[in-house]
Amino acid sequence: MSKQEKGWKDLTLAAISSKVSTDFLTGDWKVFMPVHNLEKCVSCLTCVMLCPEGAARWNSELGKVEFDLSFCKGCGICANECPTKAIVMKMPEKEE
């Protein structure tokens, strides 16, 4: 019998998952999203270290921080802690 895996929306309130958060696309929780200004960014990686979901990632090939909005919950920690204010939180624009 095949057991279909549950997504984060299927978990009960206060449930503990046996998987890491990167196994669940949790980006649809957010109201705000990070907007990253590469001209202000000094690549200190504070956002990468403090992002609770691993949505802020260092791309060593490109030499810059990237955001995976599939995992970003819009908490704003990255924007609050960025020493150069290279990240601001904005509401996503609605598609019409």
C-alpha positions, 0 to 999 in steps of 0.5 A, a space after each residue: 500500500 502506497 502511503 502519500 506523504 503529507 505537506 505542511 498544510 496537512 499537519 495537525 496544529 502543533 504537530 512535529 514533522 519528521 522532515 526538515 523545513 526545506 522539504 516543505 514549500 512554505 513560501 505561500 505563508 508570506 504577506 511580505 517578501 524580501 526585495 534585495 538591493 545588490 548595490 547596497 549588499 556587502 555580502 556579509 551573509 547576516 541574512 543567510 545566517 539568520 534566515 529561519 527557513 534557509 530562504 536566503 542562500 549564498 550562491 558561490 558561483 555568482 558571488 551573491 546572496 539569493 532568495 528562494 521565495 518558495 521557502 520565505 515566510 516573510 518574517 522580515 528578520 533578514 531586512 531587520 538585521 541587514 547592516 546596510 539596509 540592502 533588504 526591504 520587505 514589500 507586499 508582492 504585486 498581485 497578478 491580474 
